[in-house]
Amino acid sequence: MSIPLYQLDAFAAELFRGNPAAVCPLEEWLDDDTLHAIAAENNLSETAFFVPEDGGYRLRWFTPSLEVDLCGHATLASAWVILHCLKSAESSVRFLTRSGPLVVTREGDERLVMDFPSRPPVAKEAPRALIEGLGAEPDDVRASGRDYLVVFAEEDDVRKLKPDFGRLRTLDRLGVIVTAPGNGCDFVSRFFAPSVGVPEDPVTGSAHCTLAPYWAERLGVGGAWMEARQLSARGGRLECRVRGDRVDIGGRVVLYLEGAIHLS
């Protein structure tokens, strides 16, 4: 049995930047053990699988250790595969997911925009493990249902963090988003999720479901586009804006490899 495999760099305009994602189009679902095994073998922050359903596609995302309920860069990469490799004539792709319907729209030849749920953060007392895990005192701590949002004063505060992933792994949220005002952009961030096998994610689209409403309110920009950068070693650029209870997240994708997985 042969399964198509694409690896792409999402939220990047050139290879070896942004966040690598594996994408596997399927005609029908494989058993979950096989999906988990493929994701573990790929050993990327996310492997996406999709199957045609109801005029769109059922989409699922897996880290090397578990299935997650939302992933931005692998959704962007999956839409790119459908539009460019599978030669869809449509201008948008509709996905059915554990986080509800998600639509990705093509804008021009290169830019894709995802319609994602907004997950605004609320004030939260900082657990000692969070402060010790980051090794720095933040200006503010908030939390969404999934992640902590930790706010610092300067971009360099975020850039210089050297987290203790063992401490962060003990927290009661999936991930930790750290953020600050940007130099040359609206805001910067990093994202740590050691509890799901991703110590630091290169570029995290889903984190901007929380970052975008926070910064839109703080900057007073309403529904205007904001430019964001993620300060991982690979780096990445995104554009985002808030529309009521939704967040638009835009970026580019570059194809790295195309191949096949052979299952006996």
For each residue, the residues with C-beta under 8 A, 3 or more apart:
1: 262 263 264
2: 260 261 262 263
3: 24 26 38 260 261 263
4: 24 25 258 259 260 261
5: 22 23 24 257 258 259 260 261
6: 22 23 24 77 81 85 255 257 258
7: 20 21 22 23 42 44 255 256 257
8: 20 21 23 77 80 81 253 254 255 256
9: 12 14 15 16 17 18 19 20 21 253 254 256
10: 18 19 20 21 72 73 74 76 77 80 203 205 236 251 253
11: 18 19 73 76 203 205 230 236 237 238 251 252 253
12: 9 15 17 18 19 203 234 236 237 251 252 253 254
13: 17 110 237 252 254
14: 9 17 254
15: 9 12 254 256
16: 9 234
17: 9 12 13 14 234 235 236 254
18: 9 10 11 12 73 202 203 234 235 236 251 253 254
19: 9 10 11 12 45 73 201 202 203 204 234 236
20: 7 8 9 10 44 45 202 256
21: 7 8 9 10 44 45 46 47 48 73 74 76 77 78
22: 5 6 7 39 42 44 46 47 48 74
23: 5 6 7 8 47 48 50 74 77 78 81
24: 3 4 5 6 38 47 48 49 50 261
25: 4 50 81 82 86
26: 3 29 30 49 50 51
27: 51 52
28: 51
29: 26 35 49 51
30: 26 34 35 49
31: 34 35
32: 35 36 67
33: 36 37
34: 30 31 37 38 263
35: 29 30 31 32 38 39 49 60 62 67
36: 32 33 39 40 62 66 67
37: 33 34 40 41
38: 3 24 34 35 41 42 47 49 62 261
39: 22 35 36 42 44 46 47 62 63 64
40: 36 37 43 64 65
41: 37 38
42: 7 22 38 39 47 64
43: 40 64
44: 7 20 21 22 39 47 64
45: 19 20 21 63 64 73 198 201 202
46: 21 22 39 61 62 63 68 71 73 74
47: 21 22 23 24 38 39 42 44 61 62 74
48: 21 22 23 24 59 60 61 62 71 74 75 77 78
49: 24 26 29 30 35 38 59 60 62
50: 23 24 25 26 57 58 59 60 78 82 95
51: 26 27 28 29 57 58
52: 27 56 57 58
53: 56 57 58 96
54: 96
55: 94
56: 52 53 93 94 95 96 101
57: 50 51 52 53 78 82 93 94 95 96
58: 50 51 52 53 95 96 97
59: 48 49 50 75 78 95 96 97 102
60: 35 48 49 50 67 97 98
61: 46 47 48 67 68 70 71 74 75
62: 35 36 38 39 46 47 48 49 66 67 68
63: 39 45 46 66 67 68 193 196 197 198
64: 39 40 42 43 44 45 197 198
65: 40 196 197
66: 36 62 63 196 197
67: 32 35 36 60 61 62 63
68: 46 61 62 63 71 174 196
69: 97 98 99 146
70: 61 97 98 99 116 117 146 206 209
71: 46 48 61 68 74 75 205 206
72: 10 75 76 114 116 204 205 206 207 208 209 249
73: 10 11 18 19 21 45 46 76 77 203 204 205 251
74: 10 21 22 23 46 47 48 61 71 77 78
75: 48 59 61 71 72 78 79 95 102 104 114 205
76: 10 11 21 72 73 79 80 104 112 114 205 249 251 253
77: 6 8 10 21 23 48 73 74 80 81 253
78: 21 23 48 50 57 59 74 75 81 82 93 95 104
79: 75 76 82 83 93 95 104 106 112 114
80: 8 10 76 77 83 84 85 112 253 255
81: 6 8 23 25 77 78 84 85 86
82: 25 50 57 78 79 85 86 88 93
83: 79 80 86 88 90 93 106 112
84: 80 81 87 255
85: 6 80 81 82 255 258
86: 25 81 82 83
87: 84
88: 82 83 93
89:
90: 83 93
91: 105 106
92: 103 104 105 106
93: 56 57 78 79 82 83 88 90 103 104
94: 55 56 57 101 102 103
95: 50 56 57 58 59 75 78 79 101 102 103 104
96: 53 54 56 57 58 59 101
97: 58 59 60 69 70 100 101 102
98: 60 69 70
99: 69 70 102 116 117
100: 97 117
101: 56 94 95 96 97
102: 59 75 94 95 97 99 114 115 116
103: 92 93 94 95 114 115
104: 75 76 78 79 92 93 95 112 113 114 115
105: 91 92 112 113 115
106: 79 83 91 92 111 112
107: 111 112 113 250
108: 111
109:
110: 13 252
111: 106 107 108 250 251 252
112: 76 79 80 83 104 105 106 107 250 251 252 253
113: 104 105 107 248 249 250
114: 72 75 76 79 102 103 104 205 248 249 250
115: 102 103 104 105 246 247 248
116: 70 72 99 102 205 206 208 209 246 247 248 249
117: 70 99 100 209 245 246 247
118: 209 212 213 242 244 245 246 247
119: 144 145 146 209 210 213
120: 144 210 213 214
121: 124 142 143 144 149 210 213 214
122: 142 143 144
123: 141 142
124: 121 141 142 143 148
125: 141
126: 130 131 138 141 150
127: 130 131 171 172
128: 131 132
129: 132 133 167 168 170 171
130: 126 127 133 134 141 148 150 168 171 176
131: 126 127 128 134 136 137 138
132: 128 129 135 164 167
133: 129 130 163 164 165 166 167 168 171 176
134: 130 131 138 150 161 163 164 168 176 178
135: 132 161 162 163 164
136: 131 152 157 161
137: 131
138: 126 131 134 141 150 151 152 178
139: 151 152 153
140: 150 151
141: 123 124 125 126 130 138 148 149 150 151
142: 121 122 123 124 148 149 151 214
143: 121 122 124 147 148 149 173
144: 119 120 121 122 147 149 209 210
145: 119
146: 69 70 119 173 174 175 206 210
147: 143 144 173 174 175 176 177 191 207 210
148: 124 130 141 142 143 171 173 175 176 177
149: 121 141 142 143 144 177 179 210 211 214
150: 126 130 134 138 140 141 176 177 178 179
151: 138 139 140 141 142 178 179 180 214
152: 136 138 139 157 158 178 179 180
153: 139 157 180 181
154: 157 158 180 181
155: 158 159 180 181 182 183 188 231
156: 159 160
157: 136 152 153 154 160 161 180
158: 152 154 155 161 178 179 180 188 189 190 231
159: 155 156 188 231
160: 156 157
161: 134 135 136 157 158 178 190
162: 135
163: 133 134 135 167 168 176 192 199 200
164: 132 133 134 135 167 168
165: 133 168 169 192 194 199
166: 133 169 170 194
167: 129 132 133 163 164 170
168: 129 130 133 134 163 164 165 171 176 192 194 195
169: 165 166 194 195
170: 129 166 167
171: 127 129 130 133 148 168 176 195
172: 127
173: 143 146 147 148 176
174: 68 146 147 193 195 196
175: 146 147 148 191 192 193 195 196 198 201 204 207
176: 130 133 134 147 148 150 163 168 171 173 191 192 193
177: 147 148 149 150 189 190 191 204 207 210 211
178: 134 138 150 151 152 158 161 189 190 191 192
179: 149 150 151 152 158 187 188 189 211 214 215
180: 151 152 153 154 155 157 158 187 188
181: 153 154 155 186 187 188
182: 155 185 186 187 188 227 228 229
183: 155 188
184:
185: 182 188 227 228 229 237
186: 181 182 215 219 221 226 227 228
187: 179 180 181 182 211 215 226 228
188: 155 158 159 179 180 181 182 183 185 228 229 230 231
189: 158 177 178 179 204 207 208 211 228 229 230 231
190: 158 161 177 178 200 230 231 232
191: 147 175 176 177 178 200 201 204 207 230
192: 163 165 168 175 176 178 198 199 200 201
193: 63 174 175 176 196 197 198 199 201
194: 165 166 168 169 197 198 199
195: 168 169 171 174 175
196: 63 65 66 68 174 175 193
197: 63 64 65 66 193 194
198: 45 63 64 175 192 193 194 201
199: 163 165 192 193 194
200: 163 190 191 192 232
201: 19 45 175 191 192 193 198 204 207 232
202: 18 19 20 45 230 232 233 234 235 236
203: 10 11 12 18 19 73 230 232 234 235 236 238
204: 19 72 73 175 177 189 191 201 207 208 230
205: 10 11 71 72 73 75 76 114 116 208 238 249 251
206: 70 71 72 116 146 209
207: 72 147 175 177 189 191 201 204 210 211
208: 72 116 189 204 205 211 212 228 238 240 247 249
209: 70 72 116 117 118 119 144 206 212 213 247 249
210: 119 120 121 144 146 147 149 177 207 213 214
211: 149 177 179 187 189 207 208 214 215 228 240
212: 118 208 209 215 216 226 240 241 242 247 249
213: 118 119 120 121 209 210 216 217 242 247
214: 120 121 142 149 151 179 210 211 217 218
215: 179 186 187 211 212 218 219 221 226 228
216: 212 213 219 220 221 222 223 224 226 241 242
217: 213 214 220
218: 214 215
219: 186 215 216 226
220: 216 217
221: 186 215 216 224 226
222: 216 242
223: 216 241 242 243
224: 216 221 241
225: 239 240 241 250
226: 186 187 212 215 216 219 221 239 240 241
227: 182 185 186 237 238 239
228: 182 185 186 187 188 189 208 211 215 237 238 239 240
229: 182 185 188 189 235 236 237 238
230: 11 188 189 190 191 202 203 204 235 236 237 238
231: 155 158 159 188 189 190 235
232: 190 200 201 202 203 235 236
233: 202
234: 12 16 17 18 19 202 203
235: 17 18 202 203 229 230 231 232
236: 10 11 12 17 18 19 202 203 229 230 232 251
237: 11 12 13 185 227 228 229 230 251
238: 11 203 205 208 227 228 229 230 249 250 251
239: 225 226 227 228 248 249 250 251
240: 208 211 212 225 226 228 247 248 249 250
241: 212 216 223 224 225 226 247 248
242: 118 212 213 216 222 223 246 247
243: 223 246 247 248
244: 118
245: 117 118
246: 115 116 117 118 242 243
247: 115 116 117 118 208 209 212 213 240 241 242 243
248: 113 114 115 116 239 240 241 243
249: 72 76 113 114 116 205 208 209 212 238 239 240
250: 107 111 112 113 114 225 238 239 240
251: 10 11 12 18 73 76 111 112 205 236 237 238 239
252: 11 12 13 110 111 112
253: 8 9 10 11 12 18 76 77 80 112
254: 8 9 12 13 14 15 17 18
255: 6 7 8 80 84 85 258
256: 7 8 9 15 20
257: 5 6 7
258: 4 5 6 85 255
259: 4 5
260: 2 3 4 5
261: 2 3 4 5 24 38
262: 1 2
263: 1 2 3 34
264: 1
